[in-house]
């Protein structure tokens, strides 16, 4: 699967919920740079020196986008080796039917969901604690939430302080900095 460790930046934040039994404790979370679009994913795959160009990869992904829901809607589980399994489940309305004779799927089923289970074979271990061995964990930022009012609406903003600075004694600002460029402030 992964031949070298990939850096994974991890931030920490404090539980600020006074009703929580973990109030005041610090917890890690992944510092996500964002979500890749399909186009960006295709560019990334093609950049790995593959014989497949970006347009071929995009075509295959487009077919997967159509075929997986089609097969799952028919009740099939669809396994992509090394990635995982997609399968259907149903969400029943609360209470259920009073008898099997009265059961009508159109009126009793609230929704149909596509579930996903990452591959857990010995080679892939995508959802196990063992996946950690494929990552090179790096300290990211200490993060503090701030309540702000934007256009009359209360919003939560997070200020990021580099972990090295925070550990050296730097403190968070008492108010959210006025950063319109997003530097150090997350929506």
C-alpha positions as CSV (number, residue, x, y, z in Angstrom):
1,X,0.0,0.0,0.0
2,X,2.1,2.9,1.2
3,X,5.9,2.6,0.6
4,X,6.9,5.6,2.7
5,X,5.4,7.4,5.6
6,X,3.2,10.3,4.7
7,X,3.2,13.4,7.0
8,X,0.0,13.9,8.9
9,X,-0.3,17.1,10.8
10,X,-2.2,16.8,14.1
11,X,-3.6,19.8,16.0
12,X,-4.9,19.9,19.5
13,X,-7.9,21.7,21.1
14,X,-9.3,21.9,24.6
15,X,-12.7,20.6,25.5
16,X,-14.6,23.8,26.4
17,X,-18.0,22.2,27.2
18,X,-18.4,22.7,30.9
19,X,-21.0,19.9,31.0
20,X,-18.5,17.3,29.6
21,X,-16.7,14.9,31.9
22,X,-13.6,15.7,29.8
23,X,-13.9,19.5,30.3
24,X,-10.5,21.2,30.2
25,X,-8.8,18.1,28.6
26,X,-6.9,18.4,25.3
27,X,-7.6,16.2,22.3
28,X,-6.0,15.7,18.9
29,X,-7.6,16.2,15.5
30,X,-6.3,16.1,12.0
31,X,-5.3,19.5,10.5
32,X,-7.1,19.0,7.2
33,X,-5.9,21.2,4.3
34,X,-9.3,20.7,2.6
35,X,-11.1,18.2,0.4
36,X,-9.8,17.4,-3.1
37,X,-12.2,17.7,-6.0
38,X,-12.5,14.9,-8.5
39,X,-10.4,16.9,-10.9
40,X,-7.6,17.4,-8.4
41,X,-7.7,13.7,-7.5
42,X,-7.3,12.8,-11.1
43,X,-4.4,15.2,-11.5
44,X,-2.8,13.7,-8.4
45,X,-3.3,10.1,-9.6
46,X,-1.9,11.0,-13.1
47,X,1.1,12.8,-11.4
48,X,2.3,9.4,-10.0
49,X,4.0,8.6,-13.3
50,X,1.1,6.3,-14.3
51,X,0.4,5.4,-18.0
52,X,-3.1,6.7,-17.3
53,X,-3.6,10.4,-18.2
54,X,-5.9,12.7,-16.2
55,X,-8.8,12.3,-18.6
56,X,-8.6,8.5,-18.5
57,X,-8.6,8.5,-14.7
58,X,-11.5,11.0,-14.7
59,X,-13.5,8.7,-17.0
60,X,-12.9,5.7,-14.8
61,X,-14.0,7.7,-11.7
62,X,-17.1,8.9,-13.5
63,X,-18.0,5.3,-14.3
64,X,-17.5,4.4,-10.7
65,X,-19.7,7.3,-9.6
66,X,-22.5,5.9,-11.8
67,X,-22.0,2.1,-11.3
68,X,-21.5,1.9,-7.6
69,X,-24.9,3.6,-6.7
70,X,-26.6,1.5,-9.4
71,X,-25.3,-1.8,-8.0
72,X,-25.8,-0.8,-4.4
73,X,-29.4,0.2,-5.2
74,X,-29.9,-3.4,-6.4
75,X,-28.7,-4.6,-3.0
76,X,-25.2,-5.5,-4.0
77,X,-22.2,-4.8,-1.8
78,X,-19.4,-3.4,-4.0
79,X,-15.8,-4.1,-2.9
80,X,-12.9,-2.1,-4.3
81,X,-9.9,-4.1,-3.2
82,X,-7.5,-2.0,-1.2
83,X,-10.1,0.7,-0.7
84,X,-13.2,-0.9,0.9
85,X,-16.8,-2.0,0.5
86,X,-19.9,0.1,-0.3
87,X,-23.3,-1.5,0.7
88,X,-26.9,-0.5,1.2
89,X,-28.8,-0.1,4.5
90,X,-32.3,1.1,5.2
91,X,-33.5,3.5,7.9
92,X,-36.8,2.5,9.3
93,X,-39.3,5.1,10.6
94,X,-39.5,5.2,14.4
95,X,-41.8,2.7,16.0
96,X,-41.8,0.2,13.1
97,X,-44.9,-1.7,11.7
98,X,-47.2,-3.3,14.2
99,X,-47.2,-6.6,12.2
100,X,-45.3,-8.1,9.3
101,X,-48.6,-8.3,7.4
102,X,-49.0,-4.5,7.7
103,X,-45.4,-3.8,6.6
104,X,-45.1,-1.6,3.5
105,X,-41.6,-0.5,2.6
106,X,-42.7,2.7,0.9
107,X,-44.4,3.9,4.1
108,X,-42.1,2.3,6.7
109,X,-38.6,3.1,5.3
110,X,-37.4,6.6,6.0
111,X,-34.3,6.5,3.8
112,X,-31.8,4.3,2.1
113,X,-28.1,4.9,2.8
114,X,-24.9,3.9,1.2
115,X,-22.4,2.7,3.8
116,X,-18.7,2.4,3.4
117,X,-16.3,0.1,5.3
118,X,-12.6,0.7,4.6
119,X,-10.5,-2.4,3.6
120,X,-9.0,-4.1,6.6
121,X,-7.0,-6.8,5.0
122,X,-3.5,-7.4,6.3
123,X,-2.0,-5.4,3.5
124,X,-4.2,-2.4,3.6
125,X,-5.4,-1.8,7.2
126,X,-7.2,1.4,6.2
127,X,-9.4,1.7,9.3
128,X,-7.3,0.1,11.9
129,X,-4.9,1.5,14.5
130,X,-2.2,-0.1,12.4
131,X,-2.8,2.5,9.7
132,X,-0.9,4.9,12.0
133,X,2.3,3.1,11.0
134,X,1.9,4.5,7.5
135,X,1.8,8.1,8.8
136,X,4.5,10.3,10.1
137,X,2.7,12.3,12.8
138,X,3.7,15.9,13.1
139,X,2.7,18.5,15.6
140,X,0.5,21.1,14.0
141,X,-1.2,23.8,15.9
142,X,-2.9,24.5,19.3
143,X,-6.4,25.6,18.4
144,X,-8.8,27.8,20.4
145,X,-12.4,28.5,19.5
146,X,-13.9,32.0,19.6
147,X,-17.5,33.1,19.4
148,X,-17.8,36.0,16.9
149,X,-20.8,37.8,15.4
150,X,-20.7,38.1,11.6
151,X,-23.5,40.0,9.9
152,X,-25.7,39.7,13.1
153,X,-25.2,35.9,13.3
154,X,-23.2,34.1,16.0
155,X,-20.4,32.1,14.5
156,X,-17.5,29.9,15.8
157,X,-14.0,30.7,14.6
158,X,-10.8,28.9,15.5
159,X,-7.4,30.6,15.9
160,X,-4.4,28.4,15.2
161,X,-1.2,29.0,17.1
162,X,1.9,26.9,15.9
163,X,2.5,24.2,18.5
164,X,6.2,25.1,19.0
165,X,5.2,28.7,19.8
166,X,2.4,27.5,22.1
167,X,4.7,25.0,23.9
168,X,7.2,27.8,24.3
169,X,4.7,29.9,26.3
170,X,3.0,32.0,23.6
171,X,-0.7,32.6,24.4
172,X,-3.7,33.0,22.3
173,X,-5.0,36.5,21.6
174,X,-7.8,37.7,24.0
175,X,-10.0,38.4,20.9
176,X,-10.2,37.0,17.4
177,X,-7.7,38.8,15.2
178,X,-9.2,40.7,12.3
179,X,-8.0,38.4,9.6
180,X,-9.9,38.6,6.4
181,X,-7.2,36.7,4.5
182,X,-7.7,33.6,6.7
183,X,-4.1,33.5,8.0
184,X,-4.2,31.6,11.3
185,X,-8.0,31.8,11.5
186,X,-10.3,28.9,10.4
187,X,-14.0,29.3,9.8
